């Protein structure tokens, strides 16, 4: 979404691109006021801000705040209950933010999903964690 080079049809003006970057970096570095000001400007210009909101939830998860990811997951799944890719994406944000609910989401996707890319992503998350070899991550991946 942020790379104009990856998709020339979605070239954003430089100022718009900079607002996206600032909002996501501010979310990572827990500068909530700055993040929200920039995010509001970005979101009002998007036809469908759901993908951007997922990026923002992941950024906040990296910053240690899993609450936005949890809220976004609940809201998104109300209107898109079968979006298993979003479930995995938001589970990762929750994991990064320390919310233990991420594991149940991953387990449910692996148990019930027919979406192959979502299943592969969920498996990759568990494989990545098991590569660390610590008791907690190995137990989470089991």
N, C-alpha and C positions, 0 to 999 in steps of 0.2 A: 504494500500500500504506500509506503513512504518513498519508494525508489522510482523516480521518473524514468530512469534508464531501463528499468525492468519492463515497464509498460508505457510506451510513448503516448498512448491515448489518454493517460491520466496525468499528464504533466501539470503540476501545480505551480502557481506563481511562487517565487522564492520566499516571499513573506509568509505565505500559507504553509509551505513546507517547514519553514523555521518555527512557526507556531506549533505544528505537530511535534517537532523534535523537542521544543522547550517543554511542552505539556507532558510528554512521556518521560523526559529526563527529570522534570520537577516531581513527577509521581514517584520515580525511583528514589530520588533523594529527599522525599518526604517534605517537599515544599508545596503543601496542599493548596494554599491560596493562589500561588502562581500557576500551578497545574490546572486548577479549576477555571481560572480566567482564560487561559489559552485553550483549554478543552471546550469551553462554552463557545468560543469564537469558531473553532474548527467544526464542532458538531452542528452548529446552525447552518453550515454551508453544505453539509452532506445530505444526499437523498436518503441514504440508509446508514445511520451512524453505528449500527450494531457491531460491525467489524472493528471500527476504531475503538469502540467501547471495550471490546475484548482485548485489544492491544493495551489499552489504558489499565484494565484490570490486571493483566500480566505485569505491567510496569509497577503497579502498586504492590503486587505480590512480591516482586523482586525487592521492593522497598520494605517489605515486612508487614504489609497490611493486606490480609486475606479477605477482609470484609467486603470490599468492592467486588471481588471475584465471586464471592458467595451470593451477594445481592444480584449481580448481573446474571449468574447462572439461573437463579430462581425466576427472575423476570424473563429471561430469554426462553427458558424451557416452558413457560406458560403458553407462549405462542408457537414454539417450535419443539415440542416434546420428543421428536425423533432425531434431533440434531446431535448425533454422537460425536462428531468432530468438535463441536463447540464444548461438549461435556469434557472431552479430554483436554482441550486447551485451557478451560477454566479450572480443571482439576490441577493442572500444572501450576497455575497462578496460586491456587489455594495451598498447594504443597510448598511453594516458595515462600508464602506468607506464614507458614506454620500451622495452617488449619488442618487438623487430622481428618476432616471429612473428605479429602481428596482421594483417599484409598478406596473408599466405598464407591465412589463414582467410577474410578478406573475398573474396579472389580465388576461393576454392573455392565459397563461397556463390553468388557471381555466375555461376560456370561451371556449377554443378550443381543449384542449388536450384529447386524449383517453387513455393516459398512466396513469394508476391508481396510481402507486407509485409517479409519478411526481405530480399528482393532490393532493395526500395525503400530500406530502412534502410542496406544496404551501399552502395548507390549514393549515398545522401545523405552518408555518411561521406566517401567519396572526393570528392564535389563540394564539401563543406565545406572539406576540406584543400586542394583545388586553388584555392579562392577566395583563399587566402593568397598564392599566387603565388611562394613561395620555391622555389628549385630542389629542395630535398628533398621538400617536400610535393607539388609539381607532379609530380615523378618518382614518388612513392608513389601518386598518384592516376591515373597513366597506365596 
